[in-house]
């Protein structure tokens, strides 16, 4: 249940703050935690990267991703990431946690669609250029919710069963709350990506079995999380202050652009090295 509480707290509290605080402060938090997220993601994925480099086509794909991510970052910037992260977010929230319907492809597809559509509805102001997509997002959200109610109906008549359902699938409540909360005033996509960074930066709180009782690995995780995120927020915070103080945001914008480029790479590389993906992606990239 702690995941659900964290989702609701983050969406409502940080979402509300995003309406009133200057954008640069939100961006400072995103860069300050996002850059460490990518660095630590690479560190903890060394075995997956090593395996990828032992297969010629995977190695070629990883290397091609470097210039490709640079091109995507330059051409599409944050706008492209609004949609690309939407896909990453829905996959992460659907397949990286234990499920009560582990092998039910219909449930997983509907649940992922619910997460994806609620995200796009919540941050619809970030892609006003494609406003026509909003209607499709609402349709997908409603259909997904109806399908999920039908598939989980046997769990909806007892309080204990409902609690169990929400423990394993917190977005069944989180997604509707997010849509209702942003009905009149959308929030920035940066709130959702900041949630992603915060969740994975505190992962042992939500998945206590992740290191299987290995205290040294747990201590290393927390040391890395505190050190890198602390330095990240401090460093980007000082850069934001300097930029504001002198009215020159070129360096800050340059760091943001590098972050966009690195995020395109980070999301794409996860498809070939992460086991927390849909079965068809695992088969496509031969990921164990």
CORSULKA-V364337 format. One record per helix or strand of 2 or more residues. SS is the DSSP state (helix for helix, strand for strand). FROM is the first residue (numbers start at 1). LEN is the number of residues. If there is no record, write none. Layout:
ss:SS from:FROM len:LEN
ss:SS from:FROM len:LEN
This chain:
ss:helix from:2 len:19
ss:helix from:23 len:22
ss:helix from:46 len:8
ss:helix from:56 len:40
ss:helix from:105 len:18
ss:helix from:124 len:7
ss:helix from:133 len:19
ss:helix from:153 len:3
ss:helix from:159 len:10
ss:helix from:171 len:11
ss:helix from:189 len:13
ss:helix from:203 len:4
ss:helix from:215 len:32
ss:helix from:250 len:24
ss:helix from:279 len:7
